[in-house]
Amino acid sequence: MNLNKNRVLTLGQFIIEKQNDFPYAKGELSRLLRDIGIAAKMVNREVNKAGLVDILGDMGTTNIQGETVKKLDVYANEQFISALSYGGECCAVASEENEDMVHIDGEVSKNARYVIAIDPLDGSSNIDVNVSIGTIFSIYRRTSLSGAVELSDFLQKGTEQVAAGYITYGSSTMLVYTTGRGVNGFTLDPSIGEFCLSHPDITIPKTGQIYSINEGYYVHFPEGVKRYIKYCQTEDRVTSRPYSSRYIGSLVADFHRNLLKGGIYMYPSTAKSPKGKLRLLYECNPLAFIVEQAGGIASDGFKRILDLQPRSLHQRTPIFIGSPEMVRAAEDFMLKFSAETV
Ligand code: F6P
């Protein structure tokens, strides 16, 4: 048979092909990723309708049919948990939207071995103004052997992740993930309703020209961060400085741009948030896994993010993530000018 070399490779097909990379895989991880892809498409559909609020009803209010319009972050949370519940491979979810873990203990999930930490809709304050938002997820194998899932199943170091990924709902919708063998990106083709491989083997440039940080908080930053920002703004031909400042305020979108173009994203400790703002389990760890797989670095300013020991589900951490040379430079400034606070 004459196979078409230019064929479109869908997420589903790619996952099945890659499954053979894992000699003992029984397809569970593949099914989990498939379930996440399905929920992402449902969320994408609703996100695309967000601009029609005047017609359909504002989020959290009643629409013209008299139905309550759910807030998108609540909707996204329900979609992901429901897809994971019916998929049968996930036994618990830790979500940004729920204070405690959500146990999945239906009949179909009784042999499930994976737990998932997720931020179902990150950057949701950007929805109303049509700016990119995202979903971030992290997959672990449960460590407890039987019975109900325990907190310790989630409090594993980032190095133990078996897969991680994100979806960015933007000018196009993309799903990017890693299972520890490189990073691949898929763009949603709305005409066929499938994520199609568009960015195989993503690698982050060793250095870049973009720094991303909320400079509005400058006065509250540690001295090391202030000095690094000044370094970014200083003219230097060899390193092509000054760099450009780009900050969307949607972690996934800022991260995604820097992953493809080269750059550094920083959310350090501030006087207001001494431990930083972003969450270790479902924001920093998954992106750290992805960036390392793409050749980059993720640090809390002093230590590797993936080596941090989580102590609670919603723990925060400062983060410096992106091109390796830029993150190393920021770490040098932190070491020189800032005491470790976390
Ligand atoms: O998770 C929180 C989040 O919305 C991220 O998506 C984003 O990068 C960050 O907060 C923005 O925070 P701030 O408005 O403090 O810069």
Boltz pocket constraint, residues with backbone or C-beta under 6 A from the ligand:
constraints:
  - pocket:
      binder: B
      contacts: [[A, 122], [A, 123], [A, 124], [A, 214], [A, 249], [A, 250], [A, 251], [A, 252], [A, 277], [A, 278], [A, 283]]
      max_distance: 6.0
